[in-house]
Amino acid sequence: MESETPRVSFISIVDFSEEARWLYLTESVSDLLGFEPRELMGRSAFDLVHPDEFSRVKQMHYDTIREDKAAALAYLRLKHKNPFKGYILCAVSRTVVHSVLVGSVSFAAPGGKALQNASTAQEVEVITPSAKNFDLRRWGDPSPMFLSPTPGDLSSPAVSSSTSTDGSDTSPDSNRRQKTSVISFNPMPSRSSRSALILDRFSIHCTVLYCSNDILLSPMKVLGRSFFDFVTSRTAHNVRSSIDVIKAWGVNERGQPSDGGFGFGKFMLLPDGRDSRVEDAQDAPLSRRRERLHSRAPPPSKRYASHSSSGTPPHPRVRTPLSIPDHEIPVDAIFSGHSDGLLLILRAAL
C-alpha cells in the first residue's frame, strides 16, 4: 500500500474554528487522499482524522493557535476517499498566519526526506503510535535515558527521570498529554502578524498565486506578478538562492515535486513593488540579452507595425520610467517547497 501512495505534498489552509474547516487546498490533495479540493472546502479537517487520534489532534489544533506556533510538524493518519485504502500516515505542517493556519500535508515515509523535514521543523509531534520512528530528539530536548544513581543514592532505589517521588509519570510524553484539556474557541483571537504567499515553483519569476492578507503586501497588487518585484535588488540574489535550495530539497525519490523541509531567512520587502525584469535582463548572459534586444527591434515598415505572428500587440518600444521605491520592510521568512508551489511565510522582522 505504501509503495502505491504518491509521494506528494499539498498546501492547505484551515480556520481558527473548533471544527478546523478547510479554507483552501491545492490540487495534489486528490493524488494523496483521493478528494478533489471542492469536496473538502468548508468541511472540518477532523472528518479525516483517525478516531483513535481525534482528541489529540483537536488539542494540537488548539495549542498551535494558542501558542502561536510556526513551522510545526506532526505525524498522524488521515482518511483516504477510497475506503479500501483506509488511513494514510501523513506529515502535517502548520503555521499560525494571523487568523488562519497555513501548512501542508504530505505522505510520510521513513528515510532521508523524513529526517530532513523533522530536522528543519521548529517542533515535531508524533500522534500515530506506530510512527514513533519519525520522532526527532534534538540535543536540547530532555534525555529519554534514566538518570544514573549517584553514590549517595545507592542505598535507596533509583528514581527515574520520568517518575516523580509520588509515582506519577513526569516524562516529556506525559507532560505533552497533560497539557490543558480545557479547549475554548470562543473566540480565538488573531495571532502573529504573518502573511502567507504561494508562489509558482515552476517559474523562474516565482509568480505570486495566492496572498493570505494585506498585512505586508496588497493581494490586489501582488497576484500574478513576479515575487521578486517585491524584493529589494540588493537582497534579491540571496532570496533567489534560498528558493533554489528549497526547490532542490522539495523533490521526492522519484524526481517529482514534493516537500523538503523548511528554510529560514531574512530580506528586505518592497510593498510598493518594482520591475525586476530590468534586473533579470541585466543579469542574463550576453547572448540572451542580444536575443532580447533583437526581438524588440522595431519592424522595418509601418504596415507591419500593428501585426505580430502571435496575434498579440507588439512590445512597447519605450518603457515607462518607474518611481524609485523608498518603503522597505525587513522581514523574516520561512520557505517550504510542495508539489503545487512554494509556500512562503512572512512577518516583519523584530
Solvent accessible surface area in square Angstrom, and as a share of the most:
residue,aa,sasa,rsa
1,M,114,0.51
2,E,102,0.46
3,S,81,0.52
4,E,125,0.56
5,T,9,0.05
6,P,44,0.27
7,R,41,0.15
8,V,18,0.10
9,S,0,0.00
10,F,0,0.00
11,I,0,0.00
12,S,10,0.06
13,I,3,0.01
14,V,18,0.10
15,D,25,0.13
16,F,19,0.08
17,S,29,0.18
18,E,78,0.35
19,E,70,0.32
20,A,3,0.02
21,R,96,0.35
22,W,10,0.04
23,L,75,0.37
24,Y,61,0.23
25,L,12,0.06
26,T,13,0.08
27,E,115,0.52
28,S,8,0.05
29,V,0,0.00
30,S,35,0.22
31,D,75,0.39
32,L,1,0.00
33,L,0,0.00
34,G,24,0.23
35,F,16,0.07
36,E,61,0.27
37,P,20,0.13
38,R,187,0.68
39,E,60,0.27
40,L,1,0.00
41,M,92,0.41
42,G,46,0.44
43,R,87,0.32
44,S,19,0.12
45,A,16,0.12
46,F,19,0.08
47,D,69,0.36
48,L,0,0.00
49,V,11,0.07
50,H,30,0.13
51,P,96,0.60
52,D,114,0.59
53,E,4,0.02
54,F,85,0.36
55,S,82,0.53
56,R,76,0.28
57,V,10,0.06
58,K,40,0.17
59,Q,32,0.14
60,M,12,0.05
61,H,10,0.04
62,Y,21,0.08
63,D,4,0.02
64,T,0,0.00
65,I,0,0.00
66,R,89,0.33
67,E,74,0.33
68,D,43,0.22
69,K,24,0.10
70,A,20,0.16
71,A,0,0.00
72,A,1,0.00
73,L,7,0.03
74,A,0,0.00
75,Y,2,0.01
76,L,4,0.02
77,R,57,0.21
78,L,8,0.04
79,K,74,0.31
80,H,17,0.08
81,K,100,0.42
82,N,57,0.29
83,P,112,0.70
84,F,182,0.76
85,K,73,0.31
86,G,27,0.26
87,Y,78,0.30
88,I,7,0.04
89,L,36,0.18
90,C,0,0.00
91,A,5,0.04
92,V,25,0.14
93,S,11,0.07
94,R,14,0.05
95,T,5,0.03
96,V,0,0.00
97,V,1,0.00
98,H,60,0.27
99,S,52,0.33
100,V,25,0.14
101,L,8,0.04
102,V,2,0.01
103,G,5,0.05
104,S,6,0.04
105,V,3,0.01
106,S,3,0.02
107,F,18,0.08
108,A,5,0.04
109,A,24,0.19
110,P,88,0.55
111,G,48,0.47
112,G,57,0.55
113,K,54,0.23
114,A,12,0.09
115,L,109,0.54
116,Q,46,0.20
117,N,12,0.06
118,A,3,0.02
119,S,56,0.36
120,T,29,0.17
121,A,2,0.02
122,Q,115,0.51
123,E,54,0.24
124,V,11,0.06
125,E,16,0.07
126,V,1,0.01
127,I,5,0.03
128,T,2,0.01
129,P,94,0.59
130,S,98,0.63
131,A,0,0.00
132,K,102,0.43
133,N,106,0.54
134,F,16,0.07
135,D,62,0.32
136,L,44,0.22
137,R,124,0.45
138,R,80,0.29
139,W,251,0.88
140,G,77,0.74
141,D,58,0.30
142,P,90,0.57
143,S,62,0.40
144,P,89,0.56
145,M,140,0.63
146,F,142,0.59
147,L,123,0.61
148,S,96,0.62
149,P,66,0.41
150,T,77,0.45
151,P,116,0.73
152,G,68,0.65
153,D,65,0.34
154,L,127,0.63
155,S,115,0.75
156,S,60,0.39
157,P,122,0.77
158,A,65,0.51
159,V,81,0.46
160,S,25,0.16
161,S,54,0.35
162,S,28,0.18
163,T,54,0.31
164,S,34,0.22
165,T,138,0.80
166,D,115,0.60
167,G,56,0.54
168,S,53,0.34
169,D,67,0.35
170,T,56,0.33
171,S,20,0.13
172,P,67,0.42
173,D,55,0.29
174,S,2,0.01
175,N,83,0.42
176,R,66,0.24
177,R,145,0.53
178,Q,123,0.55
179,K,68,0.29
180,T,60,0.35
181,S,97,0.63
182,V,115,0.66
183,I,53,0.27
184,S,59,0.38
185,F,29,0.12
186,N,136,0.70
187,P,114,0.72
188,M,29,0.13
189,P,71,0.45
190,S,58,0.37
191,R,80,0.29
192,S,25,0.16
193,S,66,0.42
194,R,17,0.06
195,S,3,0.02
196,A,1,0.00
197,L,1,0.00
198,I,3,0.02
199,L,1,0.01
200,D,35,0.18
201,R,17,0.06
202,F,140,0.58
203,S,25,0.16
204,I,122,0.62
205,H,65,0.29
206,C,2,0.01
207,T,33,0.19
208,V,2,0.01
209,L,92,0.46
210,Y,55,0.21
211,C,12,0.07
212,S,31,0.20
213,N,25,0.13
214,D,106,0.55
215,I,63,0.32
216,L,16,0.08
217,L,5,0.03
218,S,44,0.29
219,P,35,0.22
220,M,174,0.78
221,K,79,0.33
222,V,1,0.00
223,L,83,0.41
224,G,58,0.55
225,R,81,0.29
226,S,15,0.10
227,F,0,0.00
228,F,3,0.01
229,D,13,0.07
230,F,0,0.00
231,V,0,0.00
232,T,5,0.03
233,S,71,0.46
234,R,157,0.57
235,T,22,0.13
236,A,0,0.00
237,H,135,0.60
238,N,98,0.50
239,V,4,0.03
240,R,60,0.22
241,S,49,0.32
242,S,41,0.26
243,I,4,0.02
244,D,85,0.44
245,V,70,0.40
246,I,6,0.03
247,K,42,0.18
248,A,72,0.56
249,W,84,0.29
250,G,0,0.00
251,V,55,0.32
252,N,10,0.05
253,E,123,0.55
254,R,121,0.44
255,G,55,0.53
256,Q,79,0.35
257,P,46,0.29
258,S,3,0.02
259,D,14,0.07
260,G,2,0.02
261,G,7,0.06
262,F,20,0.08
263,G,12,0.11
264,F,104,0.43
265,G,30,0.29
266,K,133,0.56
267,F,7,0.03
268,M,40,0.18
269,L,0,0.00
270,L,4,0.02
271,P,19,0.12
272,D,74,0.39
273,G,9,0.09
274,R,33,0.12
275,D,22,0.11
276,S,0,0.00
277,R,140,0.51
278,V,63,0.36
279,E,32,0.14
280,D,25,0.13
281,A,27,0.21
282,Q,119,0.53
283,D,109,0.56
284,A,7,0.05
285,P,73,0.46
286,L,94,0.47
287,S,83,0.53
288,R,104,0.38
289,R,95,0.35
290,R,155,0.56
291,E,120,0.54
292,R,69,0.25
293,L,134,0.67
294,H,148,0.66
295,S,78,0.51
296,R,118,0.43
297,A,55,0.43
298,P,77,0.48
299,P,63,0.40
300,P,130,0.82
301,S,48,0.31
302,K,183,0.78
303,R,178,0.65
304,Y,107,0.41
305,A,45,0.35
306,S,91,0.58
307,H,133,0.59
308,S,47,0.30
309,S,129,0.83
310,S,84,0.54
311,G,69,0.67
312,T,80,0.47
313,P,119,0.75
314,P,76,0.48
315,H,134,0.60
316,P,111,0.70
317,R,184,0.67
318,V,126,0.72
319,R,106,0.39
320,T,104,0.60
321,P,120,0.76
322,L,107,0.53
323,S,102,0.66
324,I,155,0.79
325,P,39,0.25
326,D,128,0.66
327,H,91,0.40
328,E,59,0.27
329,I,32,0.16
330,P,58,0.37
331,V,0,0.00
332,D,33,0.17
333,A,3,0.02
334,I,24,0.12
335,F,11,0.04
336,S,6,0.04
337,G,1,0.01
338,H,7,0.03
339,S,12,0.08
340,D,39,0.20
341,G,0,0.00
342,L,8,0.04
343,L,9,0.04
344,L,1,0.00
345,I,7,0.04
346,L,1,0.00
347,R,81,0.30
348,A,48,0.38
349,A,23,0.18
350,L,183,0.91
